[in-house]
Amino acid sequence: MSKRRKNTRSAADAAPKRQKVRDIFVPRPFEGLVDEPEWIALRELVPAASAPLRLRPELVEQYGDRPVTLATVLPMAWPAMTKPDGRIFVGLQRHVQSGDVSRDLAVAILCALQTKPGGTVAVPALPGEGQRLQDILVDEPLEITMHETFEFWLDDDAAEDPNVKSSLERANASIYPTVKLAAAHAAYWCRVPEKGHVRWVLPDDEDAALNALARLAGAGELLLGEGTKFAGMFRAHGRLVPVWDIPGGPEAAEWEAPLADFAKRYGDALGDTTPLDTAARRAKQGLLGRQLTLR
């Protein structure tokens, strides 16, 4: 399950491990955002994607209508960058973070707004108290664009710089094929050498989601089909992310129907509030033993 983090660091041009500067800890930094599971997926699962963000009217009035784009990762894992035409990019996957990811991202956007277009954005390691994403953005579903390369970083003139081109080539070489699935919200297929994965950020309370998965596991209904394997779960920003190993050959579209069938079974299990039976309780302990927490 560590493959994504390894590839993300490569995509950030050999960025070091994230340095955590703890002042507080917010276990669900994206809580309250209508698309909380997708924010988690873009931060933890997806190598190259972007989505436009809309600032609240009072910020537009103060700083002007500068387009803001959310990116999974920016060059050198920068927290933010500005373009000469005034556009702003903010990176979800970055070098330094505090205990509140939402505050980190909000202060990166605010610092970029205060930076002259085309200038280098200076972002403090410890953001301190202040506005969070929930305070500065118009809350709406993310319009996600998946990318096969990191060229969305660049302007035409920058792409001609030999150093930039070399860095871009190294980053692009690290991207593994990833497709956003339609069968479930915040679910993604990816192919890594010799096999594939389906990963789904569940939108539900952790305890309820875990019990639903345990019911399915106890009944032998946790798989996506023949040749698949339940690899375990991430705990990411207050939500569970089940992961399945799948054969490497079939393309993403071939997993839409199996995931849709599983989503139906999961929904039914989620609605069951009776006590777990013996098989489900045993399965629950097994699931907990195969759980990895991402922060």
Phi, psi and omega in degrees: 000353182276358185301318183299318181293321178299314181292324180295319179295322177295318180297333178272020176063060175060041178294147178287171176301148181299131177265122183262118178254102190268121168247316174220171174228122178249108186293333178235078185295335182260012180300136180096340175282137185298332182248040182310313181300324180289323175302317180294315181299316181293328180282326191247341190240333193254127181285317187218106178203163178214163178203137176288146176241149177246126177282152177295152186306323182295328177285323176298319179296324183281319188247354185092168184272075180268121180299136180240129180241128173277131179234144177302313180210147179247169178307135180058021181058034177301149176286331180197158173209156178242153177253155180303333180275005177099350179295150180236136172242136176237135184261132178284322183257116192216172183294304191244138177217151173267197178276357180233098183298323180297317178295319178304312182292321179296317182290329175296317178295316181296320177295322178293321178297329180273000180261137177302137179310130182089351181277165178280132183272124176261121182238128181291148177294316176256111186285341183071187181286152178156196185290149178245175179307319182298340182266338189247348183253150165288119187279114182204162179301144179284134174264092191273133172248122176275143181237143176270344177222175178262021183292344177294347174296327204257154163266164183301320183290324180294328183295343180272349179290124183301321180294319179295317180298320179295316179297318181296320179298319179294318180295316181297325181295340183271350184284128173262148182302129182222135182228135175282125182271148181267344187290337179209145181290135178064036176246140185222139170261142173214156177241124172246169183310125171078350178202178177230175177222149162242130181231136185225120175278110182285139184275358192263163175309140186303314183296316179295318180296317180297318179296321179296316178296322179296319178300316180294318179296318180297331180267004181071029184240028185269346185274165177265000180141185182297136178083001179260162180218135174280113186276338182136198183221147163267148160254114186228113174053042174085011179227153178269144180230091176293147183230130176245136167276133181227159177302146185282344186286306185300144179281172186303319185300333182286351179257001178296311183294313177301322179290322177298319178296317179295318180301323177294315179297319180296316179300319178295317180294325180296327181279353180273114182254009177289158179301148178295139175279180185300316181297319180291321178296319178295318178296324180299318178297322177295321178295318179297327179288345181246033184250136180238130181266128175252133178224000000 
